[in-house]
Amino acid sequence: MDPKLATASDTVIELRDVTYRVNGSSARPLVSGISFAVARGETLVLLGRSGSGKTTLLRLINRMLVPSSGEILVNGGPASQLDPIRLRRGIGYVIQEGGLFPHFTVAQNISLLPTLENWPEPDRSRRLREMMQLVGLDFTSFEKRFPRELSGGQRQRVGVARALAADPPILLMDEPFGALDPVTRAELQKEFHALAARLRKTILFVTHDLREALLLGTRIALLHEGRLVALTTPAEFLRLDQPEARAFAASFDLTPGAPQ
Amino acid sequence: MSPWQFFLSHRQEIIEATLAHLSLVLISMLIAIAIAIPLGMLAIHHRGIRALALAAANIFQTIPSLALFGFLIPLPFIGGIGRRTAIVALVLYALLPILRNTYVGLTSIDPAVLEAAEAMGMTNSQILFRVRFPLALSIILAGIRTATVITIGVATIAAAIGAGGLGTFIFRGVAMVSDAVILAGAIPAALLALLADLLLAQLERRLRVT
């Protein structure tokens, strides 16, 4: 067995033969027969084209969707038996464009969960400063700004800080850097790579960008038309003899100026 | 008698009628808001309530106001002659714009914001009161503004069923064929409507989140 694959003892998320189809729909399931396990501290990248089922998988894990069949275990317990609100508060979530609340300041956005969880004020403001420092936002100049007063990259930093504020052991990220310009995106990818290594969170990271997958993933799960077609390390990925993996690798080769 | 002379000689009466008019409008608006906003909130998660409430409010809006006042007179409890009946009718008219804007405002939130709210573990009521409602506030207020302006106008007709207010002058003026008397009711009513429109528009701008 590949040493990078999760062993039973430190498995944080496990999917067992998970299928999801929209209620009553006869179309092909959005995801079908998916099984994999994610180990503590690893960054599993879900790679695939649009419509391959990546986002659906994230939404199944935090129970925004319920599987049509199969089982999902989070921290060893079946997600279907956990209170969805408690489950989600233990799972940070970052989406494209951040999904920040436009009527909240940076500070209010980041402090959302500590506020909902009624943390005492000193803890909340200490945590806010920590988080802003962590994602590289100067406290005094950004604390009172609204999302509309931020650049795309800054919004994304706030999104990450908000997701980490309540110190969840799991982080789900849905193309968090997808809407950024290439330069900002590369900067944030590098910073996030360092951050992930330091924080030791269990991360599921959705992207359709192979370069991002190779940079950030400890393993890459390749999805195609709702099925898991490959699950491997970044080093192995480019050598895979699987049509969809080769299609991704080919697109990567064609990128002008792509590093070898 | 010129309108100006009539204004001067009846100013006490006109001020009293304006105040009566204003209180008729305020009471009706407060009741309409208290009904329409919670109903709009319920409508976002209950398809039945949504269909029923919007259809009912739409129907009231299509009944000519004079006819609605007339229909209400014979009804027990809410009917009869006077202010109470007028308030019931005015509330029914004000419901639709507030209800519709509340519903539209609460449901036209950026899906990414709602997705994040749900994924962060906010409960439905937290999402409603801390995310949807504040973001919908300026649209809801636009509905309240429309309803207020309509109510100030329709309230003049309430004088026909003895509810008092500025309509008293208008009906009296029509009966006397006197422009001066009509204007004594019409001008303050128009000014009230303009003023309310202006003030509420300002508040609406202040509450808008971009």
Interface residues (C-beta under 8 A of the other chain):
Chain A: N62 M64 P84 I85 R86 L87 R88 R89 I91 Y93 I95 Q96 E97 G98 G99 L100 F101 P102 H103 L112 L113 L116 R148 G159 R162 A163 L172
Chain B: D110 A112 V113 E115 A116 A117 E118 A119 M120 G121 M122 T123 Q126 V131 P134 L135 V209 T210
